[in-house]
Amino acid sequence: MTPDNTPNRQRVAYFNGKIMPESNVRVSFRDRGFTYGDAVFDMTRTFGHRIFKLEEHIDRFYNSLKYVQIDPGMNPDEMIDLTKQVVEQNLKLIGPDEDYWVGQRVSRGVDLVGGDMWETDGGPSVIIECKPLPLAARARLYRDGIDVRIPSVRRVPPDSVSPRAKSHNYLNLIMGDLEVKSQDPESWALLLDNRGFLAEGIGSNIFTIKSGTLYTPRPQYVLGGISRETTIELAEELDVEVVEKDIDQFDAYTADEVFLTSTSLCICGVRSVQGNTIADGSVPGPITKALQDAYVDLVNYDWVSQYLMRLED
């Protein structure tokens, strides 16, 4: 369901002190988030219209802000409260079986014309917004699995810019995705780090399973997703051993199961990596399925069926 532009059918967003219709949000072309990518953000989602782990996402968001030395001008509790207000006001625009991506974005602000590199015209730019999840577009992934390809583009190393900060500067990941999609428009990119080990894709973390053990890259080289952390916690509750270590393409090609985690996907099985079919190609595998079921139980909402029902649309 896509709302029209009439005032009572348009999503609202928070922008620099006010909640307003999205069409009224105007970010200056001199904003440093636009001119330099000098901004950070975070994203969660709703399950049955309930925001998932908002406090944990805001905690990660404020760590990103601290890393890039931006003061948003409000404390985490205020950010949480405003986020809830924005989502609540937008819920009337989606159906009961639809959900939102929910995000916060803060840039360093608007460059002061005539000032030096670090002078801004006022404080930071602060946006809180939400938009419907792409449920229909991704429904087939839960039936068929994800095809992952590895581009030549490497992930920015942590000794340059830490991948643990969720910044607006996604060009590194975008270039990798563009390369992969030029080969197969339906595939998802997974970048290697500068040492040749599996890292991450745009907003997604990878897990491999071999002989009942779950493996995932060490957090120093990836953005430690909240969905990634949730999956690790669920695996431990299911008595599945989890090992954070350097994993390479050999580990992926020879795995019994592979899956990706992300805010929107939660947990979704991978069918192939670089054209190599994982096991017999059927997804989800048994451990992946057990983790999906545990995730459904955790959030008390069947998000797998939420996706799969769109196959009939």
C-alpha positions, 0 to 999 in steps of 0.5 A: 500500500503506497500512500498518496500525497494528500496530507492525511494519506502521506507519511510523516517524518521528524526533521530538525525539531518537528514532525511533518509530512515527508514532502516538507522535509527539505535537506540543503544541497550544502548538507554535509551528509549529501556533499561528503557522506558525513552522516550516520544512520541506523535502521530497524523494522516492525513486526506486526507494527511493533518496533524491534529492539529499538533500544539496541539499535539506538545504542548502536546509532549513538556509538556510530555518532560518537565514532564520527564525533557528531552530537545530535542535540538530543539524548537516546531516550529522546530519540527513542520517544520521537521514533515511536511517535513517527511510527505511531503516526504512520501506522494508519497508512499500512495494512495489518500484514505490512510492516515498516523499515524504521530509521534515524539519520544525522548529518554534521549539518549544513556547511556555512558559506564563507566558513572553513571546512568545519563550520556549519550553519546551525546544528546537525540535520536530524531525520527520523523516518519510516517506509514500507518493507519490500515484502513482495520484492523479496518474497521469492528469496524465502522460496528459492534462496539467495544467490550470492556473488563476490565482486572484485571490490573489497570492503573498506578496511578497518584501519581506514574507516571502521565498518562498525560505524553505520555511515551514509558513505555506502559507495564501497558496498554499492560499487560491489553490488553494481559489479555483481548485478551486471553479471546477474541482476538477481544476485546479492553482493558479498564483499571480501575484506582486504585480506581475502576473507568473507566480509559483508554485503549492503546491510547483510551479514553472512553465516556458514554452517558446517557439521552443526557449527555456525561460523560468521566473520569477526566483528572487527571487519563487518558492521555487527548487525542487530539481526546478526547478534540476535541470530547468535543468541538464538543459536546459543539457546538452541545449543548450536555452537557459534564461532566468530572467525575468518571464513573464506570462499572455500568455507562457503563452497563446502558449507552444509548451509549458508544464510544471510541476516539483515534488518529486513530479511532477518534470516534467509537461506543462501542457495549458491555462492559464486555459482557454487550450489550450497549442498543440494541447493534446497533452502532453508537447511535444517539449522537455518529453519530452526533459527528462523522458527526461533526468530519467529517465536522471539518476535511473536510474528511469522515474518517468513509467512509474511514474505511468502504470502506475497508470492501469490500477489 
